[in-house]
């Protein structure tokens, strides 16, 4: 059973409060980070070494690879006595679609954000009418939106000024803000004891990138536009990217 590198074991402890390292999710992070071009693959031995550096066992790796194949996320082919793993075409499209959210130092531009109120006779619930990824539902008949709105809905001019606390909570919950703060703190502490060994630095980078990917993909894309550059998620983005650049 592989054990994490001694110093990296300390780094892993820094990130434990951010949730477990689910092997399949770590593999998705690695492959999305590494395999950019069509036809690019990662060898089974290299993948095992990367996940092993942060304490993931070969058995857990095999189970996770099997699951990702079954889910249509990766495909593999034999290369001698080993295997090479590739993202499927659909997985590559999904990976590239979210890349700006993960790797951009600046949050993606989303345009003006407005308040929309649906008419009383709207056939479908408002949540079904709002564009995914570009809206936040506030009540059963109101939400924040950037982009097209339901037919017949009332739309205000772009929001400005200080938002009420309950609206801010709808955009970014207390739990999400706490997770951002925890990742910021773990990243700063990890960089303070940053190892010189290239393999250990690679392992630390993987930890930071993985937890950031999980966090930012759960975050409303409207948050940065509405909450300003000092909210917890924006601070985390700057901290994470400074660390990734350094590593």
C-alpha positions, 0 to 999 in steps of 0.5 A, a space after each residue: 500500500 503506497 504511503 504519501 511522501 513524508 512532507 506531503 503527508 503533512 500537506 494532506 493534513 492541511 487539506 483534510 477539512 475540505 473533504 475526502 480525496 475521492 479517487 475518481 475525482 482526483 483522476 478527473 483532475 489529473 486528466 483534465 489538467 494533463 490531457 489537452 489535445 485529442 489523442 493525448 493519454 496518460 500511462 497507467 504507471 504515471 497515473 499510479 505514481 501521481 495518485 500514490 504520491 498523495 496516498 491513494 492505493 493501487 486498488 483504489 485506483 483500479 476501482 476508480 478507473 473501472 468506474 470512470 470507464 463505465 460512466 463513459 468518462 475515460 477509455 483505455 488501451 493496452 501498451 505492452 504490459 501497461 495501459 494508457 488512459 484517454 478522455 472520451 470525446 464527451 469528457 474532453 468537451 465537458 473538461 474544456 467547457 469548464 477550463 476557464 472557470 478553473 484556470 483563469 486568474 480573472 473570473 469569466 465575464 458574464 455581462 450585466 446581472 439583473 433581477 427577474 420576476 416571473 408572471 403569476 401564470 408561468 407554466 413551468 417553475 421559474 427554476 426551469 426557465 432560468 439559464 443554467 450556470 448564469 442564474 440564481 433563484 431567490 424565491 419561487 418567482 424571482 431570481 438573478 440572471 445574466 442572459 435571456 429571460 422567460 417570456 413575459 417576465 419582469 426584468 429590472 435594470 442591472 443590479 447595483 449597490 449593496 445586496 441584502 444579506 439573504 440575497 448574498 446567502 443565496 449567491 454564496 452560502 455560509 458553508 461555501 464561504 467557509 470552504 473558500 476560507 479553508 482552502 485559502 488558509 491551507 494553500 497559504 500554509 502549504 506554500 509556507 512549507 513548500 518542498 524543493 523536491 519536484 515530485 513533492 511540489 507536483 503532489 502539492 500542486 495536485 492537492 491545491 488544484 483538485 480542491 480548487 476545481 471541486 470548489 469553483 465548480 460548485 460556485 455560482 458564476 454570478 458570485 464574482 460579479 455580484 459580491 466583489 473582489 474581496 469576497 471569500 471566493 475571489 480571495 481564494 482564486 487569487 491565492 490558488 493561482 499564485 500558488 499554482 504559478 509558483 509550483 
